[in-house]
Amino acid sequence: MPKVVDHEQYRKEMLCKCFDLFASKSYGSITMREIAQGLNVSTGTLYHYFPSKQALFEQLVEEISQQDVIAALAEMSGVATIEEAMSALGRYLVKNEDYFIKWTYIWVDFCQHQDLNEIRNNNVFKRANRNYKQAVCELLNIQDPAIVSFVLSLVNGLILEKLWCNETIDFVEQCDLLGKMITAYLDQQVGVREREKEAAELN
């Protein structure tokens, strides 16, 4: 009997291996032929699943963003406050530091070889960004887009600092600090709304 191939699982397995190939050889320099050799498949098989190197990268981004969110939320579940959530995020970054540094390197390398407007308008990258934002919303139990963007900016900045070999960066310390800042900010906003409500009632 012919071997039954789960094409979706096979595609995901190839994508997983491509992560390490891009990390070791960079998106800009590696060719589809070299990718096929690294995956131990024919170029025909590779092109069957991925019509181009950019299409492969886009599928890698989509897969990674989905898996990142699932893994992070599963590991950080059960937190009761924003400060606890941010502490958990800091520990998660420490635990997966090598992975996040590699992924940031891959992404920066990819961006060097692309038109900025094309990246901004790419629907795959937009979906990935929405996935990460939604994960922060769920983790912190907030819907304020400015805070969500602030958290993601801090995380990305911390990882870039690590990529640039800044050994003074402490993920847990920085995330703890941001957790306290967000909590203080939200408490202040509640106070402002209460004062506005009282003023409106007096008038």
C-alpha positions as protocol buffer text, in pm:
chain_id: "A"
residue {
  index: 1
  type: MET
  ca { x: 0 y: 0 z: 0 }
}
residue {
  index: 2
  type: PRO
  ca { x: 123 y: 354 z: -71 }
}
residue {
  index: 3
  type: LYS
  ca { x: 237 y: 549 z: 232 }
}
residue {
  index: 4
  type: VAL
  ca { x: -26 y: 790 z: 361 }
}
residue {
  index: 5
  type: VAL
  ca { x: 124 y: 1135 z: 413 }
}
residue {
  index: 6
  type: ASP
  ca { x: -32 y: 1394 z: 640 }
}
residue {
  index: 7
  type: HIS
  ca { x: 56 y: 1690 z: 422 }
}
residue {
  index: 8
  type: GLU
  ca { x: -33 y: 1954 z: 681 }
}
residue {
  index: 9
  type: GLN
  ca { x: 182 y: 1789 z: 948 }
}
residue {
  index: 10
  type: TYR
  ca { x: 464 y: 1742 z: 697 }
}
residue {
  index: 11
  type: ARG
  ca { x: 446 y: 2111 z: 604 }
}
residue {
  index: 12
  type: LYS
  ca { x: 465 y: 2213 z: 971 }
}
residue {
  index: 13
  type: GLU
  ca { x: 763 y: 1983 z: 1031 }
}
residue {
  index: 14
  type: MET
  ca { x: 948 y: 2145 z: 741 }
}
residue {
  index: 15
  type: LEU
  ca { x: 866 y: 2491 z: 873 }
}
residue {
  index: 16
  type: CYS
  ca { x: 1003 y: 2397 z: 1214 }
}
residue {
  index: 17
  type: LYS
  ca { x: 1333 y: 2291 z: 1058 }
}
residue {
  index: 18
  type: CYS
  ca { x: 1342 y: 2608 z: 845 }
}
residue {
  index: 19
  type: PHE
  ca { x: 1354 y: 2816 z: 1164 }
}
residue {
  index: 20
  type: ASP
  ca { x: 1698 y: 2676 z: 1245 }
}
residue {
  index: 21
  type: LEU
  ca { x: 1814 y: 2710 z: 884 }
}
residue {
  index: 22
  type: PHE
  ca { x: 1723 y: 3079 z: 875 }
}
residue {
  index: 23
  type: ALA
  ca { x: 1885 y: 3132 z: 1216 }
}
residue {
  index: 24
  type: SER
  ca { x: 2213 y: 2972 z: 1108 }
}
residue {
  index: 25
  type: LYS
  ca { x: 2241 y: 3095 z: 748 }
}
residue {
  index: 26
  type: SER
  ca { x: 2013 y: 3404 z: 742 }
}
residue {
  index: 27
  type: TYR
  ca { x: 1713 y: 3469 z: 519 }
}
residue {
  index: 28
  type: GLY
  ca { x: 1907 y: 3692 z: 284 }
}
residue {
  index: 29
  type: SER
  ca { x: 2182 y: 3447 z: 196 }
}
residue {
  index: 30
  type: ILE
  ca { x: 2014 y: 3106 z: 196 }
}
residue {
  index: 31
  type: THR
  ca { x: 1861 y: 2981 z: -128 }
}
residue {
  index: 32
  type: MET
  ca { x: 1564 y: 2751 z: -185 }
}
residue {
  index: 33
  type: ARG
  ca { x: 1807 y: 2486 z: -306 }
}
residue {
  index: 34
  type: GLU
  ca { x: 2005 y: 2512 z: 18 }
}
residue {
  index: 35
  type: ILE
  ca { x: 1682 y: 2500 z: 218 }
}
residue {
  index: 36
  type: ALA
  ca { x: 1580 y: 2183 z: 34 }
}
residue {
  index: 37
  type: GLN
  ca { x: 1921 y: 2031 z: 107 }
}
residue {
  index: 38
  type: GLY
  ca { x: 1892 y: 2129 z: 474 }
}
residue {
  index: 39
  type: LEU
  ca { x: 1549 y: 1967 z: 492 }
}
residue {
  index: 40
  type: ASN
  ca { x: 1672 y: 1661 z: 302 }
}
residue {
  index: 41
  type: VAL
  ca { x: 1399 y: 1697 z: 39 }
}
residue {
  index: 42
  type: SER
  ca { x: 1403 y: 1767 z: -334 }
}
residue {
  index: 43
  type: THR
  ca { x: 1361 y: 2122 z: -458 }
}
residue {
  index: 44
  type: GLY
  ca { x: 1045 y: 2002 z: -631 }
}
residue {
  index: 45
  type: THR
  ca { x: 900 y: 1889 z: -299 }
}
residue {
  index: 46
  type: LEU
  ca { x: 995 y: 2218 z: -136 }
}
residue {
  index: 47
  type: TYR
  ca { x: 833 y: 2424 z: -412 }
}
residue {
  index: 48
  type: HIS
  ca { x: 522 y: 2205 z: -392 }
}
residue {
  index: 49
  type: TYR
  ca { x: 463 y: 2327 z: -37 }
}
residue {
  index: 50
  type: PHE
  ca { x: 619 y: 2672 z: -65 }
}
residue {
  index: 51
  type: PRO
  ca { x: 610 y: 2849 z: -404 }
}
residue {
  index: 52
  type: SER
  ca { x: 886 y: 3092 z: -303 }
}
residue {
  index: 53
  type: LYS
  ca { x: 1125 y: 3172 z: -20 }
}
residue {
  index: 54
  type: GLN
  ca { x: 906 y: 3463 z: 88 }
}
residue {
  index: 55
  type: ALA
  ca { x: 596 y: 3242 z: 89 }
}
residue {
  index: 56
  type: LEU
  ca { x: 787 y: 2996 z: 307 }
}
residue {
  index: 57
  type: PHE
  ca { x: 887 y: 3274 z: 544 }
}
residue {
  index: 58
  type: GLU
  ca { x: 531 y: 3406 z: 562 }
}
residue {
  index: 59
  type: GLN
  ca { x: 402 y: 3061 z: 654 }
}
residue {
  index: 60
  type: LEU
  ca { x: 677 y: 3034 z: 914 }
}
residue {
  index: 61
  type: VAL
  ca { x: 567 y: 3366 z: 1068 }
}
residue {
  index: 62
  type: GLU
  ca { x: 205 y: 3250 z: 1077 }
}
residue {
  index: 63
  type: GLU
  ca { x: 292 y: 2918 z: 1235 }
}
residue {
  index: 64
  type: ILE
  ca { x: 528 y: 3069 z: 1492 }
}
residue {
  index: 65
  type: SER
  ca { x: 286 y: 3343 z: 1597 }
}
residue {
  index: 66
  type: GLN
  ca { x: 13 y: 3085 z: 1658 }
}
residue {
  index: 67
  type: GLN
  ca { x: 241 y: 2849 z: 1850 }
}
residue {
  index: 68
  type: ASP
  ca { x: 397 y: 3134 z: 2051 }
}
residue {
  index: 69
  type: VAL
  ca { x: 57 y: 3251 z: 2171 }
}
residue {
  index: 70
  type: ILE
  ca { x: -63 y: 2901 z: 2260 }
}
residue {
  index: 71
  type: ALA
  ca { x: 256 y: 2816 z: 2449 }
}
residue {
  index: 72
  type: ALA
  ca { x: 280 y: 3147 z: 2634 }
}
residue {
  index: 73
  type: LEU
  ca { x: -81 y: 3159 z: 2748 }
}
residue {
  index: 74
  type: ALA
  ca { x: -69 y: 2795 z: 2859 }
}
residue {
  index: 75
  type: GLU
  ca { x: 243 y: 2852 z: 3066 }
}
residue {
  index: 76
  type: MET
  ca { x: 128 y: 3180 z: 3218 }
}
residue {
  index: 77
  type: SER
  ca { x: -229 y: 3078 z: 3298 }
}
residue {
  index: 78
  type: GLY
  ca { x: -368 y: 3121 z: 3647 }
}
residue {
  index: 79
  type: VAL
  ca { x: -227 y: 3466 z: 3724 }
}
residue {
  index: 80
  type: ALA
  ca { x: -462 y: 3691 z: 3920 }
}
residue {
  index: 81
  type: THR
  ca { x: -320 y: 4041 z: 3874 }
}
residue {
  index: 82
  type: ILE
  ca { x: -136 y: 4243 z: 3612 }
}
residue {
  index: 83
  type: GLU
  ca { x: 178 y: 4241 z: 3827 }
}
residue {
  index: 84
  type: GLU
  ca { x: 166 y: 3862 z: 3854 }
}
residue {
  index: 85
  type: ALA
  ca { x: 109 y: 3836 z: 3480 }
}
residue {
  index: 86
  type: MET
  ca { x: 406 y: 4057 z: 3399 }
}
residue {
  index: 87
  type: SER
  ca { x: 629 y: 3862 z: 3641 }
}
residue {
  index: 88
  type: ALA
  ca { x: 519 y: 3541 z: 3469 }
}
residue {
  index: 89
  type: LEU
  ca { x: 601 y: 3700 z: 3132 }
}
residue {
  index: 90
  type: GLY
  ca { x: 948 y: 3790 z: 3254 }
}
residue {
  index: 91
  type: ARG
  ca { x: 1014 y: 3432 z: 3367 }
}
residue {
  index: 92
  type: TYR
  ca { x: 881 y: 3302 z: 3035 }
}
residue {
  index: 93
  type: LEU
  ca { x: 1124 y: 3526 z: 2845 }
}
residue {
  index: 94
  type: VAL
  ca { x: 1414 y: 3401 z: 3058 }
}
residue {
  index: 95
  type: LYS
  ca { x: 1317 y: 3041 z: 2996 }
}
residue {
  index: 96
  type: ASN
  ca { x: 1294 y: 3090 z: 2618 }
}
residue {
  index: 97
  type: GLU
  ca { x: 1562 y: 3356 z: 2574 }
}
residue {
  index: 98
  type: ASP
  ca { x: 1764 y: 3172 z: 2308 }
}
residue {
  index: 99
  type: TYR
  ca { x: 1454 y: 3108 z: 2098 }
}
residue {
  index: 100
  type: PHE
  ca { x: 1334 y: 3469 z: 2112 }
}
residue {
  index: 101
  type: ILE
  ca { x: 1680 y: 3604 z: 2028 }
}
residue {
  index: 102
  type: LYS
  ca { x: 1703 y: 3373 z: 1726 }
}
residue {
  index: 103
  type: TRP
  ca { x: 1354 y: 3465 z: 1609 }
}
residue {
  index: 104
  type: THR
  ca { x: 1429 y: 3837 z: 1643 }
}
residue {
  index: 105
  type: TYR
  ca { x: 1751 y: 3792 z: 1445 }
}
residue {
  index: 106
  type: ILE
  ca { x: 1561 y: 3607 z: 1171 }
}
residue {
  index: 107
  type: TRP
  ca { x: 1293 y: 3877 z: 1155 }
}
residue {
  index: 108
  type: VAL
  ca { x: 1544 y: 4166 z: 1144 }
}
residue {
  index: 109
  type: ASP
  ca { x: 1740 y: 3988 z: 873 }
}
residue {
  index: 110
  type: PHE
  ca { x: 1423 y: 3934 z: 668 }
}
residue {
  index: 111
  type: CYS
  ca { x: 1324 y: 4301 z: 700 }
}
residue {
  index: 112
  type: GLN
  ca { x: 1664 y: 4411 z: 566 }
}
residue {
  index: 113
  type: HIS
  ca { x: 1578 y: 4249 z: 233 }
}
residue {
  index: 114
  type: GLN
  ca { x: 1220 y: 4377 z: 197 }
}
residue {
  index: 115
  type: ASP
  ca { x: 1039 y: 4696 z: 109 }
}
residue {
  index: 116
  type: LEU
  ca { x: 908 y: 4854 z: 430 }
}
residue {
  index: 117
  type: ASN
  ca { x: 566 y: 4933 z: 279 }
}
residue {
  index: 118
  type: GLU
  ca { x: 525 y: 4576 z: 162 }
}
residue {
  index: 119
  type: ILE
  ca { x: 595 y: 4451 z: 514 }
}
residue {
  index: 120
  type: ARG
  ca { x: 345 y: 4696 z: 662 }
}
residue {
  index: 121
  type: ASN
  ca { x: 75 y: 4592 z: 414 }
}
residue {
  index: 122
  type: ASN
  ca { x: 139 y: 4218 z: 434 }
}
residue {
  index: 123
  type: ASN
  ca { x: -175 y: 4047 z: 566 }
}
residue {
  index: 124
  type: VAL
  ca { x: 21 y: 3757 z: 716 }
}
residue {
  index: 125
  type: PHE
  ca { x: 231 y: 3991 z: 927 }
}
residue {
  index: 126
  type: LYS
  ca { x: -78 y: 4190 z: 1025 }
}
residue {
  index: 127
  type: ARG
  ca { x: -247 y: 3871 z: 1147 }
}
residue {
  index: 128
  type: ALA
  ca { x: 63 y: 3772 z: 1343 }
}
residue {
  index: 129
  type: ASN
  ca { x: 71 y: 4114 z: 1508 }
}
residue {
  index: 130
  type: ARG
  ca { x: -298 y: 4082 z: 1599 }
}
residue {
  index: 131
  type: ASN
  ca { x: -227 y: 3739 z: 1749 }
}
residue {
  index: 132
  type: TYR
  ca { x: 40 y: 3882 z: 1978 }
}
residue {
  index: 133
  type: LYS
  ca { x: -177 y: 4178 z: 2077 }
}
residue {
  index: 134
  type: GLN
  ca { x: -469 y: 3951 z: 2158 }
}
residue {
  index: 135
  type: ALA
  ca { x: -241 y: 3734 z: 2370 }
}
residue {
  index: 136
  type: VAL
  ca { x: -135 y: 4038 z: 2575 }
}
residue {
  index: 137
  type: CYS
  ca { x: -501 y: 4135 z: 2616 }
}
residue {
  index: 138
  type: GLU
  ca { x: -581 y: 3788 z: 2748 }
}
residue {
  index: 139
  type: LEU
  ca { x: -274 y: 3770 z: 2970 }
}
residue {
  index: 140
  type: LEU
  ca { x: -332 y: 4108 z: 3137 }
}
residue {
  index: 141
  type: ASN
  ca { x: -712 y: 4103 z: 3106 }
}
residue {
  index: 142
  type: ILE
  ca { x: -715 y: 4451 z: 2953 }
}
residue {
  index: 143
  type: GLN
  ca { x: -834 y: 4597 z: 2622 }
}
residue {
  index: 144
  type: ASP
  ca { x: -645 y: 4928 z: 2618 }
}
residue {
  index: 145
  type: PRO
  ca { x: -458 y: 4923 z: 2282 }
}
residue {
  index: 146
  type: ALA
  ca { x: -198 y: 5174 z: 2403 }
}
residue {
  index: 147
  type: ILE
  ca { x: -100 y: 4954 z: 2698 }
}
residue {
  index: 148
  type: VAL
  ca { x: -93 y: 4643 z: 2479 }
}
residue {
  index: 149
  type: SER
  ca { x: 139 y: 4813 z: 2230 }
}
residue {
  index: 150
  type: PHE
  ca { x: 355 y: 4940 z: 2517 }
}
residue {
  index: 151
  type: VAL
  ca { x: 397 y: 4588 z: 2657 }
}
residue {
  index: 152
  type: LEU
  ca { x: 490 y: 4444 z: 2317 }
}
residue {
  index: 153
  type: SER
  ca { x: 731 y: 4732 z: 2253 }
}
residue {
  index: 154
  type: LEU
  ca { x: 904 y: 4667 z: 2584 }
}
residue {
  index: 155
  type: VAL
  ca { x: 934 y: 4294 z: 2518 }
}
residue {
  index: 156
  type: ASN
  ca { x: 1070 y: 4348 z: 2167 }
}
residue {
  index: 157
  type: GLY
  ca { x: 1312 y: 4610 z: 2296 }
}
residue {
  index: 158
  type: LEU
  ca { x: 1440 y: 4383 z: 2573 }
}
residue {
  index: 159
  type: ILE
  ca { x: 1499 y: 4101 z: 2326 }
}
residue {
  index: 160
  type: LEU
  ca { x: 1684 y: 4336 z: 2090 }
}
residue {
  index: 161
  type: GLU
  ca { x: 1903 y: 4449 z: 2380 }
}
residue {
  index: 162
  type: LYS
  ca { x: 1987 y: 4084 z: 2447 }
}
residue {
  index: 163
  type: LEU
  ca { x: 2056 y: 4031 z: 2077 }
}
residue {
  index: 164
  type: TRP
  ca { x: 2302 y: 4321 z: 2099 }
}
residue {
  index: 165
  type: CYS
  ca { x: 2469 y: 4144 z: 2395 }
}
residue {
  index: 166
  type: ASN
  ca { x: 2354 y: 4385 z: 2666 }
}
residue {
  index: 167
  type: GLU
  ca { x: 2413 y: 4161 z: 2967 }
}
residue {
  index: 168
  type: THR
  ca { x: 2271 y: 4417 z: 3210 }
}
residue {
  index: 169
  type: ILE
  ca { x: 1916 y: 4346 z: 3091 }
}
residue {
  index: 170
  type: ASP
  ca { x: 1710 y: 4142 z: 3336 }
}
residue {
  index: 171
  type: PHE
  ca { x: 1382 y: 4024 z: 3184 }
}
residue {
  index: 172
  type: VAL
  ca { x: 1211 y: 3958 z: 3517 }
}
residue {
  index: 173
  type: GLU
  ca { x: 1321 y: 4289 z: 3670 }
}
residue {
  index: 174
  type: GLN
  ca { x: 1205 y: 4490 z: 3369 }
}
residue {
  index: 175
  type: CYS
  ca { x: 871 y: 4309 z: 3342 }
}
residue {
  index: 176
  type: ASP
  ca { x: 811 y: 4349 z: 3716 }
}
residue {
  index: 177
  type: LEU
  ca { x: 873 y: 4721 z: 3682 }
}
residue {
  index: 178
  type: LEU
  ca { x: 635 y: 4750 z: 3388 }
}
residue {
  index: 179
  type: GLY
  ca { x: 371 y: 4556 z: 3579 }
}
residue {
  index: 180
  type: LYS
  ca { x: 390 y: 4807 z: 3864 }
}
residue {
  index: 181
  type: MET
  ca { x: 377 y: 5098 z: 3618 }
}
residue {
  index: 182
  type: ILE
  ca { x: 69 y: 4964 z: 3439 }
}
residue {
  index: 183
  type: THR
  ca { x: -108 y: 4895 z: 3768 }
}
residue {
  index: 184
  type: ALA
  ca { x: -34 y: 5248 z: 3894 }
}
residue {
  index: 185
  type: TYR
  ca { x: -149 y: 5397 z: 3564 }
}
residue {
  index: 186
  type: LEU
  ca { x: -478 y: 5205 z: 3566 }
}
residue {
  index: 187
  type: ASP
  ca { x: -541 y: 5298 z: 3930 }
}
residue {
  index: 188
  type: GLN
  ca { x: -484 y: 5662 z: 3839 }
}
residue {
  index: 189
  type: GLN
  ca { x: -728 y: 5633 z: 3546 }
}
residue {
  index: 190
  type: VAL
  ca { x: -993 y: 5490 z: 3778 }
}
residue {
  index: 191
  type: GLY
  ca { x: -940 y: 5783 z: 4014 }
}
residue {
  index: 192
  type: VAL
  ca { x: -972 y: 6033 z: 3730 }
}
residue {
  index: 193
  type: ARG
  ca { x: -1298 y: 5875 z: 3610 }
}
residue {
  index: 194
  type: GLU
  ca { x: -1440 y: 5876 z: 3963 }
}
residue {
  index: 195
  type: ARG
  ca { x: -1356 y: 6244 z: 4008 }
}
residue {
  index: 196
  type: GLU
  ca { x: -1511 y: 6328 z: 3671 }
}
residue {
  index: 197
  type: LYS
  ca { x: -1824 y: 6137 z: 3767 }
}
residue {
  index: 198
  type: GLU
  ca { x: -1849 y: 6318 z: 4099 }
}
residue {
  index: 199
  type: ALA
  ca { x: -1802 y: 6654 z: 3926 }
}
residue {
  index: 200
  type: ALA
  ca { x: -2072 y: 6569 z: 3673 }
}
residue {
  index: 201
  type: GLU
  ca { x: -2313 y: 6471 z: 3950 }
}
residue {
  index: 202
  type: LEU
  ca { x: -2251 y: 6799 z: 4135 }
}
residue {
  index: 203
  type: ASN
  ca { x: -2330 y: 6994 z: 3820 }
}
